[in-house]
Amino acid sequence: MEAHVTVTVRPRPHENLSCICRAITRLFPDHSGITDHSPTFPITTEADEIVHKTNDSSFFFERMQQQRILDTAMDIMALKSDGNRTSFRLGLAAAEAGKVSFVLPDDPIPPGNEMIVVIEGTELNHWIEQNTWHEGRRRHPRYIGDERTLTKADD
């Protein structure tokens, strides 16, 4: 199965667009990082959304493996999954440091803004389980919807 990933950031007027692009690139290296302008003071309009589309999420999953957060990733990615599409939010400030930091669904926008990630594809839940698999699951099996799944009550 091939998954299509869309990353979206809605820049706020005070944010530096090149810093936002750098943050996206730290988790999704195939992002071109282009910014078409640097705003000048006073800023009177909001910047357009920065959108990155990719079919390569391997580096993103490598980062989560390095941070040892694959079980959390599976739970967060599955929270809004309908089997073909899911979405979740990541802290932009953490991404700028090359870290994956999930923002819970009902939490406000974190300091430093957020990126919204949408993943689409057929058999998406199976794809999520495969991509978040790690050796620890040999001894402690996990799957989407099991008794250890993160729920809204765990917030």
Residue pairs with C-beta under 8 A, 6 or more apart in sequence:
1 121
1 122
1 123
1 124
1 126
1 127
2 55
2 121
3 55
3 57
3 119
3 120
3 121
3 124
3 127
4 53
4 54
4 55
4 119
4 120
4 121
5 28
5 53
5 54
5 55
5 56
5 57
5 60
5 117
5 118
5 119
6 51
6 52
6 53
6 117
6 118
6 119
6 120
7 24
7 27
7 28
7 31
7 51
7 52
7 53
7 54
7 115
7 116
7 117
8 49
8 50
8 51
8 52
8 115
8 116
8 118
9 20
9 23
9 24
9 49
9 50
9 92
9 113
9 114
9 115
9 116
10 46
10 49
10 113
11 17
11 20
11 46
11 47
11 48
11 49
11 50
11 113
12 46
12 113
13 39
13 43
13 46
13 47
14 43
15 47
15 113
16 38
17 35
17 37
17 38
17 39
17 47
17 50
18 33
18 35
18 38
19 96
20 50
20 92
20 113
21 31
21 33
21 34
21 35
21 50
22 33
22 96
23 92
23 93
23 95
23 96
23 115
24 31
24 33
24 50
24 52
24 95
24 115
25 31
25 33
26 95
26 96
26 97
26 98
27 59
27 60
27 63
27 90
27 95
27 98
27 100
28 52
28 54
28 56
28 57
28 59
28 60
29 59
30 54
30 56
31 52
31 54
32 52
39 47
57 119
57 131
60 100
61 70
61 73
61 131
61 132
63 98
63 99
63 100
64 70
64 73
64 100
64 132
65 134
67 99
67 100
69 100
69 102
70 132
70 133
70 134
71 132
71 134
71 142
71 148
72 102
72 150
73 100
73 102
73 132
74 128
74 129
74 132
74 142
74 144
75 149
75 150
76 88
76 102
76 104
76 150
77 86
77 88
77 119
77 128
77 132
78 86
78 125
78 128
78 144
78 145
78 149
79 86
79 88
79 105
79 150
80 86
80 87
80 88
80 105
81 124
81 125
81 128
81 144
83 123
83 124
83 125
84 120
84 121
84 122
84 124
85 118
85 119
85 120
85 124
86 118
86 119
86 124
86 128
87 116
87 117
87 118
87 119
88 102
88 103
88 105
88 116
88 117
89 102
89 103
89 105
89 114
89 115
89 116
89 117
90 100
90 101
90 102
90 103
90 114
90 115
90 117
91 101
91 102
91 103
91 110
91 112
91 114
92 110
92 112
92 113
92 114
92 115
93 101
93 110
93 111
93 112
93 113
94 100
94 101
94 112
95 101
95 115
96 112
101 110
103 109
103 110
103 114
104 155
105 152
106 152
106 155
107 155
119 128
121 127
125 144
128 144
129 143
129 144
142 148
